[in-house]
């Protein structure tokens, strides 16, 4: 059995912010010059991702900074009168009090090993969200700590260093194939993909549809 769990947070323990992104896109659509609302999300994501992949080491930038800058560029691109800072703050208000998946609290209560949160969100924001839901992880490791975002290796290395654990002693659980499964696997960490939408499962990937199914996998027998 594994000695510890590394656990992604957004999309795994609590809901992602898809609805909030749709709301913000609608505001930009209503106040800007654009033919299709889908163009907004595509442009916004491209801007965010470009900044995100280059944010590591000396070039690291927090999620708040990247989100505000990408949103500002999106609003300017579509000639919208929306207030970027106001909309960005609303997004982070959501991230600080996100709705939680039904089984998440039971997962923490029933885990036979320590759980460490490993997340790309900024430290202060995720700690507020964890406290809001009364969760008790053994520790919290963020991109802001490691100055690097998943799927890069530095955040996983940071978590291993501060727990004193070897890659083979932990399992990383998350909802993203790229950030969680591929990112952790690159360091030799076993992974479990949380596949709530019941997508096709790639070969050799351990997948569950609920966090409570994790304890029925080979890693906890």
ROSE-4610 file (N, C-alpha, C; in Angstrom, 1 decimal, always signed):
// ROSE-4610
residu = [X/X/X/X/X/X/X/X/X/X/X/X/X/X/X/X/X/X/X/X/X/X/X/X/X/X/X/X/X/X/X/X/X/X/X/X/X/X/X/X/X/X/X/X/X/X/X/X/X/X/X/X/X/X/X/X/X/X/X/X/X/X/X/X/X/X/X/X/X/X/X/X/X/X/X/X/X/X/X/X/X/X/X/X/X/X/X/X/X/X/X/X/X/X/X/X/X/X/X/X/X/X/X/X/X/X/X/X/X/X/X/X/X/X/X/X/X/X/X/X/X/X/X/X/X/X/X/X/X/X/X/X/X/X/X/X/X/X/X/X/X/X/X/X/X/X/X/X/X/X/X/X/X/X/X/X/X/X/X/X/X/X/X/X/X/X/X/X/X/X/X/X/X/X/X/X/X/X/X/X/X/X/X/X/X/X/X/X/X/X/X/X/X/X/X/X/X/X/X/X/X/X/X/X/X/X/X/X/X/X/X/X/X/X/X/X/X/X/X/X/X/X/X/X/X/X/X/X/X/X/X/X/X/X/X/X/X/X/X/X/X/X/X/X/X/X/X/X/X/X/X/X/X/X/X/X/X/X/X/X/X/X/X/X/X/X/X/X/X/X/X/X/X/X/X/X/X/X/X/X/X/X/X/X/X/X/X/X/X/X/X/X/X/X/X/X/X/X/X/X/X/X/X/X/X/X/X/X/X/X/X/X/X/X/X/X/X/X/X/X/X/X/X/X/X/X/X/X/X/X/X/X/X/X/X/X/X/X/X/X/X/X/X/X/X/X/X/X/X/X/X/X/X/X/X/X/X/X/X/X/X/X/X/X/X/X/X/X/X/X/X/X/X/X/X/X/X/X/X/X/X/X/X/X/X/X/X/X/X/X/X/X/X/X/X/X/X/X/X/X/X/X/X/X/X/X/X/X/X/X/X/X/X/X/X/X/X/X/X/X/X/X/X/X/X/X/X/X/X/X/X/X/X/X/X/X/X/X/X/X/X/X/X/X/X/X/X/X/X/X/X/X/X/X/X/X/X/X/X/X/X/X/X/X/X/X/X/X/X/X/X/X/X/X/X/X/X/X/X/X/X/X/X/X/X/X/X/X/X/X/X/X/X/X/X/X/X/X/X/X/X/X/X/X/X/X/X/X/X/X/X/X/X/X/X/X/X/X/X/X/X/X/X/X/X/X/X/X/X/X/X/X/X/X/X/X/X/X/X/X/X/X/X/X/X/X/X/X/X/X/X/X/X/X/X/X/X/X/X/X/X/X/X/X/X/X/X/X/X/X/X/X/X/X/X/X/X/X/X/X/X/X/X/X/X/X/X/X/X/X/X/X/X/X/X/X/X/X/X/X/X/X/X/X/X/X/X/X/X/X/X/X/X/X/X/X/X/X/X/X/X/X/X/X/X/X/X/X/X/X/X/X/X/X/X/X/X/X/X/X/X/X/X/X/X/X/X/X/X/X/X/X/X/X/X/X/X/X/X/X/X/X/X]
num = [1/1/1/2/2/2/3/3/3/4/4/4/5/5/5/6/6/6/7/7/7/8/8/8/9/9/9/10/10/10/11/11/11/12/12/12/13/13/13/14/14/14/15/15/15/16/16/16/17/17/17/18/18/18/19/19/19/20/20/20/21/21/21/22/22/22/23/23/23/24/24/24/25/25/25/26/26/26/27/27/27/28/28/28/29/29/29/30/30/30/31/31/31/32/32/32/33/33/33/34/34/34/35/35/35/36/36/36/37/37/37/38/38/38/39/39/39/40/40/40/41/41/41/42/42/42/43/43/43/44/44/44/45/45/45/46/46/46/47/47/47/48/48/48/49/49/49/50/50/50/51/51/51/52/52/52/53/53/53/54/54/54/55/55/55/56/56/56/57/57/57/58/58/58/59/59/59/60/60/60/61/61/61/62/62/62/63/63/63/64/64/64/65/65/65/66/66/66/67/67/67/68/68/68/69/69/69/70/70/70/71/71/71/72/72/72/73/73/73/74/74/74/75/75/75/76/76/76/77/77/77/78/78/78/79/79/79/80/80/80/81/81/81/82/82/82/83/83/83/84/84/84/85/85/85/86/86/86/87/87/87/88/88/88/89/89/89/90/90/90/91/91/91/92/92/92/93/93/93/94/94/94/95/95/95/96/96/96/97/97/97/98/98/98/99/99/99/100/100/100/101/101/101/102/102/102/103/103/103/104/104/104/105/105/105/106/106/106/107/107/107/108/108/108/109/109/109/110/110/110/111/111/111/112/112/112/113/113/113/114/114/114/115/115/115/116/116/116/117/117/117/118/118/118/119/119/119/120/120/120/121/121/121/122/122/122/123/123/123/124/124/124/125/125/125/126/126/126/127/127/127/128/128/128/129/129/129/130/130/130/131/131/131/132/132/132/133/133/133/134/134/134/135/135/135/136/136/136/137/137/137/138/138/138/139/139/139/140/140/140/141/141/141/142/142/142/143/143/143/144/144/144/145/145/145/146/146/146/147/147/147/148/148/148/149/149/149/150/150/150/151/151/151/152/152/152/153/153/153/154/154/154/155/155/155/156/156/156/157/157/157/158/158/158/159/159/159/160/160/160/161/161/161/162/162/162/163/163/163/164/164/164/165/165/165/166/166/166/167/167/167/168/168/168/169/169/169/170/170/170/171/171/171/172/172/172/173/173/173/174/174/174/175/175/175/176/176/176/177/177/177/178/178/178/179/179/179/180/180/180/181/181/181/182/182/182/183/183/183/184/184/184/185/185/185/186/186/186/187/187/187/188/188/188/189/189/189/190/190/190/191/191/191/192/192/192/193/193/193/194/194/194/195/195/195/196/196/196/197/197/197/198/198/198/199/199/199/200/200/200/201/201/201/202/202/202/203/203/203/204/204/204/205/205/205/206/206/206/207/207/207/208/208/208/209/209/209/210/210/210/211/211/211/212/212/212/213/213/213/214/214/214/215/215/215/216/216/216/217/217/217/218/218/218/219/219/219/220/220/220/221/221/221]
x = [+0.8/+0.0/+0.9/+0.4/+1.1/+1.2/+2.2/+2.4/+1.7/+1.4/+0.7/+0.0/-0.9/-1.6/-1.2/-0.8/-0.7/-2.0/-2.7/-4.1/-4.3/-4.7/-5.1/-6.3/-6.6/-7.8/-8.9/-8.7/-9.7/-10.0/-11.3/-11.7/-11.6/-11.0/-10.8/-11.5/-11.3/-11.9/-13.1/-12.9/-14.0/-14.2/-15.3/-15.7/-14.8/-14.5/-13.8/-14.7/-14.2/-14.9/-15.5/-15.9/-16.5/-17.7/-18.5/-19.7/-19.3/-18.3/-17.9/-17.2/-16.5/-15.8/-16.9/-17.9/-19.0/-19.7/-19.8/-20.5/-19.6/-18.3/-17.4/-17.3/-17.3/-17.3/-18.6/-19.7/-21.0/-20.9/-20.3/-20.2/-19.3/-18.2/-17.3/-18.1/-18.8/-19.6/-20.6/-21.3/-22.4/-21.8/-20.6/-20.0/-18.9/-18.7/-17.6/-18.0/-17.0/-17.3/-16.8/-17.7/-17.4/-18.6/-18.3/-19.4/-19.9/-19.0/-19.4/-18.8/-19.5/-19.0/-17.9/-17.9/-16.8/-15.4/-15.4/-14.1/-13.5/-14.3/-13.7/-13.0/-13.6/-13.0/-11.7/-11.7/-10.6/-9.4/-9.7/-8.6/-8.1/-9.0/-8.6/-7.7/-8.1/-7.3/-5.9/-5.8/-4.6/-3.6/-4.2/-3.4/-2.9/-3.8/-3.5/-2.4/-2.6/-1.7/-0.3/-0.2/+1.1/+1.9/+1.2/+1.9/+2.2/+1.2/+1.3/+2.5/+2.7/+3.8/+5.2/+5.3/+6.5/+6.8/+5.8/+5.9/+6.6/+7.9/+8.6/+10.0/+10.5/+11.8/+11.8/+12.8/+12.9/+11.7/+11.1/+10.0/+8.6/+8.6/+7.3/+6.4/+5.1/+4.1/+2.9/+2.3/+1.2/+0.0/-1.0/-2.2/-3.0/-3.0/-3.7/-3.2/-1.9/-1.2/-1.5/-1.3/-1.6/-3.0/-3.9/-5.4/-5.7/-5.3/-5.6/-5.1/-3.8/-3.2/-3.8/-4.1/-4.8/-6.2/-6.9/-8.2/-8.2/-7.2/-7.1/-6.9/-6.0/-5.7/-6.9/-7.7/-8.9/-9.9/-10.1/-11.1/-10.7/-9.4/-8.9/-9.0/-8.7/-8.8/-10.2/-11.2/-12.6/-13.3/-12.5/-12.9/-14.1/-14.0/-15.1/-14.8/-15.9/-15.9/-15.9/-15.7/-15.8/-14.5/-14.7/-13.6/-12.8/-11.6/-10.8/-10.5/-10.2/-9.8/-11.1/-12.2/-13.5/-13.8/-13.7/-14.0/-13.0/-11.8/-10.7/-11.0/-11.3/-11.6/-12.8/-13.8/-15.0/-14.6/-13.7/-13.2/-12.5/-11.6/-10.9/-11.8/-12.9/-13.8/-14.5/-14.7/-15.2/-14.2/-12.9/-11.9/-11.6/-12.0/-11.8/-13.0/-14.1/-15.3/-16.0/-15.3/-15.9/-16.8/-17.8/-18.6/-17.8/-18.1/-17.3/-18.0/-17.3/-17.9/-18.4/-19.6/-20.3/-19.4/-18.5/-17.8/-16.4/-16.1/-14.7/-14.4/-15.4/-15.1/-15.0/-15.8/-15.6/-14.3/-13.8/-12.5/-11.4/-11.4/-10.4/-10.6/-11.8/-12.1/-11.7/-11.8/-11.6/-10.2/-9.4/-8.1/-7.2/-6.6/-5.7/-4.3/-4.0/-2.7/-2.9/-1.8/-1.9/-2.1/-2.9/-3.2/-2.5/-1.8/-1.2/-1.8/-2.2/-2.8/-1.6/-1.7/-0.6/-1.4/-1.3/-2.2/-1.5/-2.0/-1.5/-2.0/-2.9/-3.5/-2.5/-2.7/-1.9/-2.1/-1.1/-1.1/-2.2/-2.3/-3.3/-4.7/-5.0/-6.4/-6.8/-5.9/-6.3/-6.4/-5.6/-5.8/-7.1/-7.6/-8.9/-10.0/-9.8/-10.8/-10.8/-9.6/-9.5/-10.2/-9.9/-10.5/-12.0/-12.5/-13.9/-14.7/-14.1/-14.7/-14.3/-13.5/-13.1/-12.3/-11.5/-10.7/-9.4/-8.8/-7.6/-6.5/-5.9/-4.8/-3.6/-2.7/-1.4/-0.5/-0.7/+0.1/-0.4/+0.0/-0.4/+0.8/+1.0/+2.1/+1.5/+2.0/+1.4/+2.5/+2.0/+2.9/+3.7/+3.0/+3.7/+4.9/+4.8/+5.9/+7.1/+6.7/+7.8/+8.2/+7.5/+7.8/+7.7/+6.7/+6.5/+5.1/+4.5/+3.2/+3.2/+2.3/+2.1/+1.7/+2.1/+2.8/+4.3/+4.9/+6.3/+6.7/+7.9/+8.3/+8.5/+8.8/+9.3/+8.3/+7.0/+6.0/+6.0/+6.0/+6.1/+7.4/+8.5/+9.7/+9.7/+9.1/+9.0/+8.2/+7.1/+6.2/+7.0/+7.7/+8.5/+9.6/+10.2/+11.3/+10.8/+9.7/+9.2/+8.4/+8.0/+7.4/+8.4/+9.6/+10.6/+10.3/+9.4/+8.9/+9.6/+9.6/+10.1/+9.0/+9.2/+8.1/+7.3/+7.9/+7.2/+6.3/+6.5/+5.7/+4.4/+4.2/+3.0/+2.2/+0.9/+0.1/-0.5/-0.4/-1.0/-2.4/-3.4/-4.7/-5.2/-5.7/-6.2/-7.1/-7.7/-8.7/-8.2/-6.9/-6.3/-5.3/-5.5/-4.6/-3.2/-3.2/-1.9/-1.2/-1.9/-1.2/-1.0/-1.9/-1.8/-1.2/-1.9/-1.4/-0.1/+0.1/+1.3/+2.4/+2.0/+3.0/+3.7/+2.8/+3.4/+4.1/+3.5/+4.1/+5.5/+5.8/+7.1/+8.2/+7.8/+8.7/+8.7/+7.9/+7.8/+6.8/+5.9/+4.8/+3.6/+3.1/+1.9/+0.7/-0.3/-1.3/-2.7/-3.7/-5.1/-5.8/-6.5/-7.2/-8.7/-9.1/-10.5/-11.3/-12.1/-12.8/-14.3/-14.8/-16.2/-17.1/-16.6/-17.4/-17.4/-16.7/-16.7/-16.2/-15.1/-14.4/-13.7/-13.3/-12.5/-11.2/-10.9/-9.7/-8.5/-7.4/-6.3/-5.7/-5.0/-4.4/-3.4/-3.4/-2.4/-2.7/-3.8/-4.2/-5.2/-4.9/-5.8/-6.8/-8.1/-9.1/-10.3/-10.8/-12.0/-13.0/-14.3/-15.3/-15.7/-15.2/-15.4/-14.2/-13.9/-12.8/-12.8/-14.0/-14.1/-13.7/-13.7/-13.3/-11.8/-11.0/-9.6/-9.1/-9.9/-9.4/-9.7/-10.3/-10.5/-9.5/-8.6/-7.5/-6.4/-5.5/-4.4/-3.4/-3.5/-2.5/-2.9/-4.0/-4.5/-4.9/-4.2/-4.5/-3.3]
y = [-1.2/+0.0/+1.3/+2.3/+3.5/+4.2/+5.0/+5.7/+7.0/+7.6/+8.9/+9.2/+10.1/+10.6/+12.0/+12.3/+13.6/+13.9/+14.9/+15.1/+16.5/+16.5/+17.7/+18.3/+19.5/+20.1/+20.5/+21.5/+22.0/+21.0/+20.6/+19.6/+18.2/+18.0/+16.7/+16.7/+17.6/+17.7/+18.7/+19.8/+20.8/+21.0/+21.6/+21.8/+22.9/+22.7/+23.7/+24.9/+25.9/+27.2/+27.4/+26.4/+26.5/+27.5/+27.4/+28.3/+29.7/+30.0/+31.3/+31.9/+31.0/+31.5/+31.8/+31.0/+31.3/+32.6/+32.9/+34.1/+35.3/+35.2/+36.3/+36.5/+35.4/+35.4/+36.1/+35.9/+36.5/+38.0/+38.4/+39.9/+40.6/+39.9/+40.5/+40.5/+39.5/+39.4/+40.5/+40.8/+41.8/+43.2/+43.4/+44.7/+45.0/+44.0/+44.1/+44.0/+43.7/+43.6/+42.2/+41.2/+39.8/+39.2/+38.3/+37.6/+36.4/+35.6/+34.4/+34.3/+34.0/+34.0/+33.0/+31.9/+30.9/+31.5/+32.6/+33.2/+33.8/+34.2/+34.8/+33.8/+32.7/+31.6/+31.1/+31.0/+30.5/+31.5/+32.7/+33.7/+33.9/+33.9/+34.0/+32.8/+31.6/+30.5/+30.5/+30.9/+31.0/+32.0/+33.1/+34.1/+33.6/+33.0/+32.4/+31.3/+30.4/+29.3/+29.7/+30.7/+31.2/+31.8/+32.5/+33.0/+31.9/+31.0/+29.9/+29.0/+28.6/+27.6/+28.2/+29.5/+30.2/+30.7/+30.4/+30.9/+29.8/+29.9/+29.0/+29.6/+29.2/+29.7/+31.2/+31.9/+33.3/+34.0/+33.3/+33.9/+33.5/+33.0/+32.6/+33.7/+33.5/+34.5/+33.8/+34.4/+33.8/+33.7/+32.8/+32.6/+33.9/+34.6/+35.9/+36.9/+36.9/+37.8/+37.3/+36.0/+35.5/+35.7/+35.4/+35.5/+36.9/+37.9/+39.3/+39.8/+39.4/+39.9/+39.3/+38.0/+37.3/+37.9/+38.1/+38.7/+40.1/+40.9/+42.3/+42.3/+41.4/+41.3/+40.9/+40.0/+39.5/+40.6/+41.4/+42.5/+43.5/+43.8/+44.8/+44.3/+43.0/+42.5/+42.6/+42.3/+42.4/+43.7/+44.7/+46.1/+46.2/+45.4/+45.4/+46.5/+47.0/+48.0/+47.3/+46.0/+45.3/+45.6/+45.5/+45.8/+44.6/+44.5/+43.2/+42.9/+43.9/+43.6/+43.2/+43.7/+43.3/+41.9/+41.5/+40.2/+39.2/+39.6/+38.7/+38.4/+39.4/+39.3/+38.4/+38.5/+37.6/+36.1/+35.9/+34.6/+34.0/+34.8/+34.3/+34.2/+35.0/+34.8/+33.4/+33.0/+31.6/+30.6/+30.8/+29.8/+29.7/+30.7/+30.7/+30.0/+29.9/+29.2/+28.4/+27.4/+26.6/+25.5/+25.1/+24.0/+22.7/+21.9/+20.6/+19.4/+18.5/+17.2/+16.4/+15.8/+15.1/+14.2/+13.4/+12.4/+12.9/+14.1/+14.6/+14.6/+15.0/+15.0/+13.6/+12.7/+11.3/+10.7/+11.1/+10.7/+11.0/+12.3/+12.7/+11.9/+11.7/+11.0/+9.6/+8.9/+7.5/+7.1/+8.1/+7.8/+7.1/+5.9/+5.2/+5.8/+6.8/+7.4/+8.9/+9.6/+11.1/+11.6/+12.7/+13.3/+14.7/+14.9/+16.2/+16.8/+18.1/+18.8/+19.3/+19.0/+19.5/+20.2/+21.5/+22.3/+23.5/+23.8/+24.9/+26.3/+26.4/+27.6/+28.3/+29.6/+30.4/+29.9/+30.0/+29.4/+30.0/+31.3/+31.9/+31.6/+31.5/+31.2/+29.8/+28.8/+27.4/+27.2/+27.8/+27.6/+28.1/+29.2/+29.7/+28.7/+28.1/+27.2/+25.9/+25.4/+24.2/+24.5/+25.7/+26.0/+26.2/+26.8/+27.0/+25.7/+24.6/+23.3/+22.4/+22.9/+22.2/+20.9/+21.0/+19.8/+19.9/+18.7/+18.6/+17.8/+18.4/+17.7/+17.7/+16.8/+16.7/+17.9/+18.4/+19.5/+20.0/+21.2/+21.8/+22.3/+21.9/+22.3/+23.0/+24.2/+24.9/+25.3/+25.7/+26.2/+27.4/+28.2/+29.4/+29.0/+27.8/+27.3/+26.9/+26.2/+25.6/+26.5/+27.6/+28.5/+27.8/+26.9/+26.1/+25.5/+25.3/+24.7/+23.3/+22.4/+21.2/+21.4/+20.6/+19.3/+19.3/+20.5/+20.5/+19.7/+19.2/+18.3/+19.0/+20.3/+21.0/+20.9/+21.0/+21.0/+19.6/+18.6/+17.2/+16.9/+17.4/+17.3/+18.0/+19.2/+20.0/+19.2/+18.6/+17.9/+16.6/+15.9/+14.8/+15.2/+16.3/+16.7/+17.0/+17.7/+18.2/+17.1/+16.1/+14.9/+13.9/+13.9/+12.9/+11.6/+11.6/+10.4/+10.2/+8.9/+8.5/+8.4/+8.6/+8.5/+7.3/+6.1/+4.9/+4.7/+5.7/+5.6/+6.3/+7.1/+7.9/+7.6/+8.0/+8.0/+9.4/+9.9/+11.2/+11.1/+11.8/+11.7/+13.0/+13.0/+14.3/+14.0/+15.1/+15.0/+15.4/+15.8/+16.3/+15.2/+14.8/+13.8/+14.4/+15.7/+16.3/+16.8/+17.6/+18.1/+17.0/+16.2/+15.2/+13.9/+13.2/+11.9/+11.9/+12.7/+12.7/+13.4/+14.5/+15.2/+14.4/+13.7/+12.9/+11.7/+11.1/+9.8/+10.1/+11.2/+11.5/+11.4/+11.5/+11.4/+10.0/+9.1/+7.8/+7.6/+8.6/+8.6/+7.9/+6.9/+6.2/+7.2/+7.1/+8.0/+7.4/+8.1/+7.7/+8.9/+8.6/+9.7/+9.7/+10.8/+11.0/+11.4/+10.4/+10.5/+10.6/+11.6/+11.8/+11.8/+12.3/+12.4/+11.2/+10.1/+8.8/+8.8/+9.5/+9.5/+8.2/+8.0/+6.8/+6.8/+5.7/+5.6/+5.0/+5.8/+5.3/+4.0/+3.3/+2.1/+2.3/+1.5/+1.5/+2.7/+3.4/+4.4/+3.9/+4.1/+3.7/+4.8/+4.6/+5.6/+5.2/+6.3/+6.1/+7.2/+6.9/+7.9/+8.7/+8.2/+8.9/+8.7/+9.7/+9.6/+8.4/+8.0/+6.9/+5.6/+5.5/+4.3/+4.1/+5.2/+5.1/+4.0/+3.8/+2.8/+1.4/+1.2/-0.1/-0.4/+0.5/+0.3/-0.5/-1.0/-1.8/-1.1/+0.2/+1.0/+0.9/+0.4/+0.4/-1.0/-2.0/-3.4/-4.0]
z = [+0.0/+0.0/+0.0/-0.7/-0.7/+0.7/+0.9/+2.2/+2.2/+1.1/+1.1/-0.3/-0.2/-1.4/-1.7/-3.0/-3.5/-4.3/-3.9/-4.4/-5.1/-6.3/-7.0/-6.3/-6.5/-5.8/-6.7/-7.6/-8.5/-9.6/-9.7/-10.6/-10.0/-8.9/-8.2/-6.9/-6.0/-4.7/-4.8/-5.5/-5.7/-7.2/-7.5/-8.9/-9.5/-10.8/-11.6/-11.8/-12.5/-12.6/-14.0/-14.6/-16.0/-16.1/-15.1/-15.2/-15.0/-14.2/-13.9/-15.2/-15.9/-17.1/-18.2/-18.3/-19.2/-18.9/-17.6/-17.2/-17.6/-17.4/-17.8/-19.3/-20.0/-21.5/-22.0/-21.3/-21.7/-21.5/-20.4/-20.1/-21.2/-21.6/-22.6/-23.9/-24.2/-25.5/-25.5/-24.4/-24.4/-24.4/-24.0/-24.0/-25.0/-25.9/-26.8/-28.3/-29.1/-30.6/-31.0/-31.0/-31.4/-32.0/-32.9/-33.6/-32.8/-32.3/-31.6/-30.2/-29.2/-27.9/-27.7/-28.5/-28.4/-28.7/-29.5/-29.9/-28.6/-27.6/-26.4/-25.6/-25.4/-24.6/-25.2/-26.5/-27.3/-27.2/-27.4/-27.3/-25.9/-24.9/-23.5/-23.1/-23.5/-23.1/-23.8/-25.0/-25.7/-25.0/-24.6/-23.9/-22.5/-21.8/-20.5/-20.6/-21.6/-21.7/-22.1/-23.0/-23.4/-22.2/-21.3/-20.1/-19.1/-19.0/-18.0/-18.3/-19.6/-19.9/-19.7/-19.7/-19.6/-18.1/-17.2/-15.8/-15.0/-14.9/-14.0/-13.7/-12.5/-12.1/-11.9/-12.5/-12.4/-13.1/-14.0/-14.8/-14.2/-13.0/-12.4/-12.2/-12.4/-12.2/-11.5/-10.6/-9.9/-10.8/-10.4/-11.1/-11.2/-10.1/-10.1/-11.2/-11.2/-12.2/-13.6/-13.9/-15.2/-15.6/-14.7/-15.0/-15.3/-14.5/-14.8/-16.1/-16.4/-17.6/-18.9/-18.8/-19.9/-20.1/-19.1/-19.2/-19.7/-19.2/-19.7/-21.2/-21.7/-23.1/-23.9/-23.4/-24.0/-24.1/-23.1/-23.1/-24.1/-24.1/-25.1/-26.5/-26.7/-28.1/-28.7/-27.8/-28.3/-28.1/-27.7/-27.5/-26.6/-25.5/-24.5/-23.4/-22.8/-21.8/-20.4/-20.3/-19.1/-18.2/-16.9/-16.0/-15.7/-16.2/-16.0/-14.6/-13.8/-12.4/-11.6/-11.9/-11.2/-11.6/-12.8/-13.3/-12.7/-12.7/-12.2/-10.7/-10.0/-8.5/-8.3/-9.2/-9.0/-9.3/-10.2/-10.5/-9.3/-8.6/-7.5/-6.2/-6.2/-5.1/-5.2/-6.5/-6.7/-6.2/-6.6/-6.3/-4.8/-4.0/-2.6/-1.9/-2.5/-2.0/-3.0/-3.6/-4.7/-4.1/-4.8/-4.4/-4.4/-3.5/-3.3/-3.8/-4.3/-4.8/-3.5/-3.7/-2.6/-1.8/-2.4/-1.7/-1.1/-1.4/-1.1/+0.4/+1.3/+2.7/+3.3/+2.7/+3.2/+2.8/+1.6/+1.1/+2.1/+2.6/+3.6/+4.9/+5.3/+6.6/+6.5/+5.3/+5.2/+4.8/+4.4/+3.8/+4.9/+4.5/+5.5/+5.5/+4.6/+4.6/+4.5/+4.9/+4.8/+3.4/+3.3/+2.1/+2.0/+0.9/+0.7/-0.6/-0.5/-1.6/-2.5/-3.8/-4.8/-5.9/-5.9/-6.7/-7.4/-8.6/-9.4/-8.9/-8.0/-7.6/-6.6/-6.4/-5.5/-4.0/-3.2/-1.9/-1.0/-0.9/+0.0/-0.4/-1.7/-2.2/-1.9/-2.1/-1.9/-0.4/+0.4/+1.9/+2.4/+1.8/+2.1/+1.7/+0.5/+0.1/+0.9/+1.3/+2.2/+3.5/+4.1/+5.4/+5.3/+4.2/+3.9/+4.0/+3.5/+3.5/+4.7/+5.6/+6.8/+6.5/+5.4/+5.1/+5.9/+6.1/+7.0/+6.3/+5.2/+4.6/+5.5/+5.3/+6.0/+5.7/+4.4/+4.0/+2.6/+2.2/+1.0/+0.3/-1.0/-1.8/-3.1/-3.4/-4.6/-5.6/-6.7/-7.7/-7.3/-6.4/-5.9/-5.0/-4.3/-3.5/-4.3/-5.4/-6.2/-7.4/-7.6/-8.7/-10.0/-10.1/-11.3/-11.3/-12.5/-12.6/-13.1/-12.6/-13.3/-14.7/-15.7/-15.5/-15.4/-15.3/-15.1/-13.8/-13.7/-12.6/-11.3/-11.3/-10.1/-8.9/-9.2/-8.1/-7.4/-8.3/-7.7/-6.9/-7.5/-6.8/-5.4/-5.4/-4.2/-3.1/-3.6/-2.6/-2.1/-3.0/-2.5/-1.5/-1.8/-0.9/+0.5/+0.6/+1.9/+2.6/+1.9/+2.6/+3.0/+2.3/+2.6/+1.9/+0.9/+0.3/-1.0/-1.4/-2.8/-3.7/-5.0/-6.0/-5.9/-5.7/-5.6/-4.3/-3.4/-2.1/-2.1/-3.2/-3.2/-4.5/-4.5/-5.7/-5.8/-7.1/-7.3/-8.0/-7.5/-8.0/-8.5/-9.7/-10.3/-11.5/-11.9/-13.0/-14.4/-14.4/-15.7/-16.2/-17.4/-18.0/-18.2/-18.6/-18.9/-17.6/-16.8/-15.6/-14.6/-14.3/-13.2/-13.6/-14.6/-14.9/-15.6/-16.7/-17.4/-16.6/-15.9/-15.1/-14.0/-13.2/-12.1/-12.7/-13.7/-14.3/-14.8/-15.2/-15.8/-14.7/-13.4/-12.3/-11.7/-12.3/-11.7/-10.6/-10.5/-9.5/-10.1/-9.4/-9.9/-9.8/-10.7/-10.8/-10.9/-10.4/-10.6/-11.2/-12.3/-13.1/-12.6/-12.1/-11.7/-13.0/-13.4/-14.7/-14.5/-13.9/-13.6/-14.8/-15.9/-17.2/-18.0/-17.5/-18.1/-19.5/-19.7/-21.0/-21.2/-22.5/-22.8/-22.0/-21.4/-20.6/-21.4/-21.5/-22.2/-21.6/-22.4/-22.0/-20.9/-19.9/-18.8/-17.8/-17.9/-17.0/-16.0/-14.7/-13.7/-13.5/-13.7/-13.6/-12.7/-12.0/-11.1/-11.5/-11.2/-11.4/-10.2/-9.0/-7.8/-6.9/-6.0/-5.2/-4.3/-3.8/-2.9/-3.6/-4.9/-5.6/-5.5/-5.1/-5.1/-4.1/-3.0/-2.0/-2.5/-3.6/-4.2/-5.2/-5.5/-6.5/-6.0/-6.8/-6.4/-5.5/-5.4/-4.6/-3.1/-2.8/-1.4/-0.9/-1.5/-1.1/-0.6]
